[in-house]
Amino acid sequence: MKKFIRYAMLLTLLTALLLPQTALAQGPVGDKFVMGGTFILKDGDILNGNLVVLGGTATLEEGSTVQGDVVLAGGSVEVSGQVDGSVVVAGGLISLSDTAVVQGDITVVGGNIDQDPGAQINGSVSNGAIGPFELFSPGGVFPNARLRLSPLLEVLWYFTRSFMWAALAVLVVLFLNTQTERAAKAAVAQPLIAGGLGLLTAVVVPLLAVAVSVTIILIPVGLVAFLALAISWSFGVIVIGTEVGKRIAELLKQEWALAASAGVGTFILTLVVNGMGWLIPCVGWVAPALVGIIGLGAVLLTRFGTQEYPVYVTEQPVLQAGPEPPAQS
């Protein structure tokens, strides 16, 4: 039943995103989708559902009530009324006036929050970026830190993560075109070696980083080690996604630029592996972990794509001696 509900919410979201209007659409359960338009919930009005703002603006006047969650992605929301659920902001601005009341949590990722001192927030406020591991694996490396979101918010965050990975992949490939191709070839040519090296690195590096961070002087060394591991892991995911995009282009008999292949492939790759982790909570983490360690190993084998792997040695041609001249009498 839980899987059915998630599939139904996913279908609802896709249907809403495909609607031609850009101002306001209403879902089957009373959810409001504001896409590039403006929405105003007036004094005394009650929205029996969630409010989703994608590149638009919304105003919740004093005395209004949203009996659900508020999601903002690229736009602005001004809250002067009451929100019974949680608020999630990804790349936007949310303003809370002195009469605003939020019963749940407020999570801001890549956005801004303007809070009046009189605003009432009964939950917690989280403002900051999310690391690559948490973006790629549902629930992150630390499952206890996973946000408790409604099914609609989970679907939106599910697609948002894949879009962010796709955008990052296009940007990386534009600057590291040759390096990405080399690492992708290594992942395809030697998946077992790359996976073993990636697994060993993913286990040993955090342990060493924690060990050296025992002393205050070496804490920066541990932080640098974690940062290097995160960057390498992210590049590895993009490498695998690029190879997936190339295979899709070949299947469709199309010729795509490498950046386009990276964006499409990484988007589909993250959708699939995150979907497995979402629908199979117990063992679904295996898929993103496997992709991550193989990509990490390929990046390390090629030294961030600066050299080919395997290293092919060109054999020198062997000069054969010709027939001996006849002996002179």
Sequence and secondary structure as in RCSB ss.txt:
>XXXX:A:sequence
MKKFIRYAMLLTLLTALLLPQTALAQGPVGDKFVMGGTFILKDGDILNGNLVVLGGTATLEEGSTVQGDVVLAGG
SVEVSGQVDGSVVVAGGLISLSDTAVVQGDITVVGGNIDQDPGAQINGSVSNGAIGPFELFSPGGVFPNARLRLS
PLLEVLWYFTRSFMWAALAVLVVLFLNTQTERAAKAAVAQPLIAGGLGLLTAVVVPLLAVAVSVTIILIPVGLVA
FLALAISWSFGVIVIGTEVGKRIAELLKQEWALAASAGVGTFILTLVVNGMGWLIPCVGWVAPALVGIIGLGAVL
LTRFGTQEYPVYVTEQPVLQAGPEPPAQS
>XXXX:A:secstr
 HHHHHHHHHHHHHHHHT S SS EE TTS EEEESSEEEE TT EE S EEEESSEEEE TT EESS EEEESS
EEEE SEESS EEEESSEEEE TT EESS EEEESSEEEE TT EESS EEES   HHHHHSTT SSGGG     
HHHHHHHHHHHHHHHHHHHHHHHHH HHHHHHHHHHHHH HHHHHHHHHHHHHHHHHHHHHHTTSGGGHHHHHHH
HHHHHHHHHHHHHHHHHHHHHHHHHHTT    HHHHHHHHHHHHHHHHHHHHHH TTTTTHHHHHHHHHHHHHHH
HTTTTTS SS                   
